[in-house]
Amino acid sequence: MFAQIISKTVLLVISTACVANAYIVPGDQPAPLPGYQEPGPGGSYGPQPQQPPQPQQPQYPNQPQQPPLQPAPSQQGSNPYEPNPYEPQQPQPAYGHEIRSVYINRSVRNERLPLRELANLQGGTEIVAVYANVRPDSPGRTVVQLIADGRVVASQTNPGSQINLLPNQRLVIGQNVRAVQLSVSGSTYIDQLQIEIVRGGSYPQPPQQPYPPQQPYPPQQPYPPQQPQQRVDVNIYRSTVSDDRIDIGQYINLASYRGYAIDQVIIQGSAQYQTSFVTLLVNSFNMGQLQFNGGYSQQLPIYLSQRPVIGQGADSLVLATQGNMTVERVTLVLSRRR
């Protein structure tokens, strides 16, 4: 009887333990009871000494960035896409153009430089522009001009460090001009000349893609034959001072040539001192300027590309002079307009 009671008690304890373990999930830790403390070193219970805080790793600040190295003044502008302000810019020729360089490297004072001989320009070559790198060496006024066969086709006053002369008409060696000169009135130091030219006197076009054939245009009517020219000589023989004017209408009756177009005006004269200028004014419009040098008589023409007609836009012809000179004769080259 006593043995049965003991065996039943053992079975009851085992059953209770199995039921309690059935609700425990592996890996879970039961929450500690209030007031429970983990045993300290040596198995003692009680407040544990606080651990000293671990020293933090020093936070090194970011090192300041070094400023980028600046190029030396001699290296500034070395980027080919940025112009160098310390060096003169070279002209860039257009397609089919060529640059002829002539080194002068001296001071030019009241002198004319023969460009055709210096640049070895052959017949059929067209002068498009003349550039120069210069350095002023005189406080006075300096006038640089491009002269073709005695007539001024481009002018620049006090050029500073760069000369840019673009002629107001086509200059083809051997066709409409023979002598081309660079005139310097005053003083300036010229380092180098650049002459922009076109070989053959024509402007070649860049290659293009072929286009589909188009319908031919109707044939153009031929130009009317050129009318014979008439020369009218006007004797002046008048000495002028600076900023003087000569009215050609006071020496000739222009009304008798009404309807004639003016092709050329040829002026013969000489400067009394170094240099004098004559400007042709047609109805107060500047049609061209000539430069005369002292010491000898010169006969220089002015070509009027617009060909004004007397009585129809050319009612007055006036010569405006600068500098002391003598105007000897004026020749009008006229042609009849239909």
VOGU-3710 file (C-alpha; in Angstrom, 3 decimals, decimal comma):
1> mfaqiisktv> 0,000/0,000/0,000  2,795/2,370/0,938  4,714/1,446/-2,236  1,703/2,282/-4,445  1,373/5,724/-2,815  5,058/6,467/-3,428  4,886/5,375/-7,105  1,787/7,517/-7,715  3,529/10,512/-6,142  6,587/10,057/-8,393
11> llvistacva> 4,357/9,802/-11,486  2,499/12,999/-10,464  5,773/14,965/-10,093  7,058/13,737/-13,463  3,778/14,678/-15,181  3,844/18,179/-13,670  7,412/18,761/-14,861  6,580/17,641/-18,376  3,557/19,959/-18,533  5,681/22,954/-17,334
21> nayivpgdqp> 8,411/22,336/-19,924  5,875/22,077/-22,735  5,363/25,943/-22,725  9,061/26,875/-22,921  10,298/27,761/-26,456  13,946/26,933/-27,073  16,123/30,043/-27,104  13,821/32,198/-24,924  15,134/33,467/-21,606  12,695/34,008/-18,793
31> aplpgyqepg> 12,461/37,528/-17,457  14,451/37,990/-14,245  12,450/38,386/-11,090  12,273/41,829/-9,414  15,301/42,370/-7,154  17,244/39,552/-8,749  20,940/40,201/-9,326  23,435/38,208/-11,234  26,219/36,847/-9,098  29,329/38,990/-9,186
41> pggsygpqpq> 32,955/37,965/-9,244  33,571/35,280/-6,652  29,880/34,376/-6,573  28,873/37,355/-4,380  25,572/39,159/-4,787  25,208/42,875/-4,426  25,813/46,084/-6,387  28,508/45,659/-9,018  31,218/48,251/-9,527  30,680/50,367/-12,613
51> qppqpqqpqy> 33,108/49,791/-15,426  35,081/52,871/-16,446  33,929/54,204/-19,819  36,027/53,160/-22,734  37,985/56,039/-24,232  36,507/57,117/-27,540  38,579/57,083/-30,616  39,737/60,612/-31,479  37,737/62,118/-34,278  40,268/63,596/-36,657
61> pnqpqqpplq> 38,781/66,512/-38,591  38,965/66,441/-42,338  42,212/67,879/-43,538  41,769/71,217/-45,318  42,034/70,879/-49,055  44,994/72,535/-50,635  44,084/75,282/-53,098  44,812/74,344/-56,713  48,112/75,480/-58,006  47,863/78,654/-60,041
71> papsqqgsnp> 49,776/78,677/-63,321  52,666/81,030/-63,608  52,086/84,245/-65,603  54,150/82,751/-68,431  51,876/79,680/-68,479  48,556/81,475/-68,267  46,461/81,013/-71,355  48,256/77,765/-72,275  44,852/76,175/-72,715  44,249/76,248/-76,470
81> yepnpyepqq> 40,568/76,998/-75,847  41,282/80,120/-73,782  43,047/83,150/-75,335  46,180/84,382/-73,632  45,767/88,065/-72,746  49,546/88,517/-72,614  50,194/87,448/-76,197  48,875/89,055/-79,413  46,251/86,977/-81,145  47,061/85,664/-84,603
91> pqpaygheir> 44,420/86,100/-87,312  42,542/82,976/-88,302  42,192/82,802/-92,091  38,929/81,739/-93,691  38,571/78,626/-95,783  40,838/78,791/-98,840  42,733/81,830/-97,505  46,444/82,016/-96,696  48,470/84,143/-94,289  51,818/85,590/-95,417
101> svyinrsvrn> 53,985/86,738/-92,479  56,602/89,465/-92,808  58,883/90,239/-89,839  59,732/93,938/-89,439  61,022/94,192/-85,825  61,807/97,903/-85,947  60,269/101,311/-85,506  58,593/102,684/-88,641  58,359/106,482/-88,810  56,752/108,372/-91,730
111> erlplrelan> 57,471/105,539/-94,124  55,789/103,351/-96,740  56,371/99,604/-96,760  55,987/97,856/-100,159  53,809/94,867/-99,276  53,950/93,230/-102,699  57,745/93,027/-102,631  58,053/92,138/-98,931  55,537/89,253/-99,139  56,525/88,199/-102,691
121> lqggteivav> 52,949/88,454/-103,981  52,578/87,176/-107,527  50,126/88,319/-110,174  46,552/87,157/-109,683  46,853/87,144/-105,872  44,110/89,024/-104,035  44,838/90,889/-100,798  41,932/90,374/-98,398  43,289/92,053/-95,241  46,484/93,303/-93,597
131> yanvrpdspg> 47,159/92,766/-89,901  50,122/93,800/-87,752  51,343/93,480/-84,165  52,592/96,920/-83,139  53,773/98,801/-80,056  53,259/102,562/-79,832  56,565/104,379/-79,366  55,457/107,983/-79,807  52,939/110,126/-77,899  51,890/111,838/-81,117
141> rtvvqliadg> 49,077/110,903/-83,482  49,756/107,913/-85,751  47,793/107,113/-88,908  48,267/103,749/-90,641  46,845/103,380/-94,159  46,673/100,740/-96,857  47,438/102,398/-100,200  46,794/100,789/-103,586  48,250/102,623/-106,591  48,256/105,865/-104,625
151> rvvasqtnpg> 44,670/105,688/-103,334  43,740/105,015/-99,717  41,609/101,849/-99,436  41,797/101,376/-95,623  42,855/103,551/-92,698  43,297/103,293/-88,918  44,237/105,995/-86,417  46,308/105,288/-83,278  46,123/101,489/-83,690  47,442/100,645/-80,210
161> sqinllpnqr> 48,735/97,053/-80,244  46,940/95,651/-83,300  46,434/96,872/-86,863  43,414/95,610/-88,810  43,103/96,988/-92,332  40,295/95,686/-94,566  40,293/97,257/-98,051  37,030/98,787/-99,234  37,442/97,175/-102,668  39,017/94,081/-104,193
171> lvigqnvrav> 42,797/94,246/-104,639  43,978/91,708/-107,235  47,656/92,020/-108,121  48,094/92,578/-111,853  44,379/93,048/-112,567  43,151/96,208/-110,853  46,202/97,130/-108,766  49,957/97,095/-109,198  51,567/98,638/-106,096  50,246/98,021/-102,552
181> qlsvsgstyi> 51,894/99,856/-99,666  51,479/100,197/-95,907  51,840/103,891/-95,037  52,695/105,014/-91,493  52,230/108,728/-90,738  53,778/109,157/-87,318  55,733/106,458/-85,526  55,043/102,943/-84,239  57,076/99,776/-83,641  55,964/96,937/-85,919
191> dqlqieivrg> 56,831/93,414/-84,834  55,214/91,385/-87,598  52,898/91,846/-90,563  50,274/89,268/-91,561  48,813/89,583/-95,045  45,699/87,522/-95,739  45,555/86,543/-99,404  43,649/84,348/-101,833  45,535/82,705/-104,657  44,110/83,246/-108,111
201> gsypqppqqp> 41,959/86,176/-106,973  38,907/83,990/-106,301  37,220/82,611/-103,212  37,069/78,786/-103,321  33,971/77,324/-101,718  34,211/74,498/-99,149  33,274/71,020/-100,415  29,570/70,325/-100,225  27,373/67,287/-100,622  25,954/66,893/-104,123
211> yppqqpyppq> 22,399/68,054/-104,509  19,807/66,457/-106,770  19,705/67,989/-110,222  17,524/71,045/-110,493  15,624/72,501/-113,357  17,846/74,781/-115,435  17,231/78,479/-115,140  16,155/80,397/-118,196  19,074/81,986/-120,027  19,962/85,457/-118,800
221> qpyppqqpqq> 19,779/88,418/-121,043  23,202/89,687/-122,093  24,426/92,893/-120,513  24,113/95,971/-122,672  27,367/96,995/-124,317  29,478/99,429/-122,319  29,028/102,986/-123,365  32,063/104,951/-124,572  33,639/107,119/-121,918  34,172/110,851/-122,081
231> rvdvniyrst> 36,944/112,717/-120,281  36,349/116,210/-118,985  39,472/118,127/-117,841  39,030/120,867/-115,260  42,003/123,152/-114,594  42,154/124,208/-110,933  45,698/125,353/-109,972  44,736/126,357/-106,484  46,805/126,246/-103,285  44,889/125,072/-100,252
241> vsddridigq> 45,539/125,143/-96,517  44,459/122,620/-93,904  40,731/121,746/-93,946  39,927/123,537/-97,187  37,254/122,817/-99,821  37,141/123,095/-103,616  33,734/123,085/-105,344  34,199/121,657/-108,840  30,829/123,109/-109,827  32,420/126,570/-109,717
251> yinlasyrgy> 34,866/125,593/-112,485  32,529/123,640/-114,798  28,824/123,657/-115,649  27,699/120,252/-114,394  24,194/120,767/-115,770  25,550/120,360/-119,315  26,499/116,755/-118,422  23,158/115,831/-116,930  22,446/112,068/-117,277  26,135/111,066/-117,405
261> aidqviiqgs> 27,462/108,590/-114,844  30,749/109,352/-113,071  33,139/106,400/-113,448  36,373/107,971/-112,197  37,698/111,222/-110,786  41,430/111,765/-111,433  43,141/114,400/-109,281  46,562/115,836/-110,040  48,398/117,756/-107,330  51,275/117,843/-104,848
271> aqyqtsfvtl> 51,687/118,355/-101,118  53,699/121,343/-99,963  55,141/119,534/-96,948  55,163/115,859/-95,981  51,643/114,487/-96,556  48,250/115,845/-97,583  44,896/114,173/-98,127  42,065/114,829/-100,592  38,539/113,429/-100,072  35,922/113,381/-102,835
281> lvnsfnmgql> 32,431/114,306/-101,633  29,451/113,655/-103,909  26,365/115,299/-102,408  28,305/115,349/-99,094  28,926/111,555/-99,217  32,518/110,296/-98,986  33,411/108,521/-102,226  37,146/107,991/-101,618  40,322/109,525/-100,271  43,772/110,069/-101,810
291> qfnggysqql> 47,142/110,731/-100,189  49,709/113,068/-101,758  53,345/113,272/-100,747  55,430/116,423/-100,859  58,150/117,195/-103,345  56,571/116,109/-106,641  53,305/116,203/-108,595  51,090/113,101/-108,565  48,096/112,030/-110,632  45,861/109,650/-108,639
301> piylsqrpvi> 42,432/108,193/-109,524  39,313/107,502/-107,450  37,074/104,723/-108,827  33,354/105,186/-108,081  31,792/101,734/-107,970  28,271/103,144/-107,512  28,624/105,377/-110,609  26,427/108,286/-109,471  24,591/110,118/-112,243  24,914/113,878/-112,616
311> gqgadslvla> 21,537/115,476/-111,961  20,145/112,264/-110,440  22,030/112,004/-107,168  25,274/113,757/-108,087  24,403/117,443/-107,995  27,588/118,633/-106,249  31,241/117,551/-106,448  33,524/118,872/-103,697  37,179/118,167/-102,871  37,939/118,354/-99,124
321> tqgnmtverv> 41,676/118,777/-98,451  43,694/118,204/-95,291  47,144/119,760/-95,184  48,766/122,386/-97,366  48,868/121,335/-101,007  48,328/122,477/-104,603  45,471/121,018/-106,643  46,442/121,376/-110,300  43,801/119,527/-112,322  40,701/117,359/-111,969
331> tlvlsrrr> 39,595/114,949/-114,727  36,066/113,523/-114,773  35,655/110,184/-116,602  31,964/110,003/-117,620  29,805/107,496/-119,474  26,307/107,887/-120,885  23,509/106,091/-119,035  20,631/104,692/-121,095
//
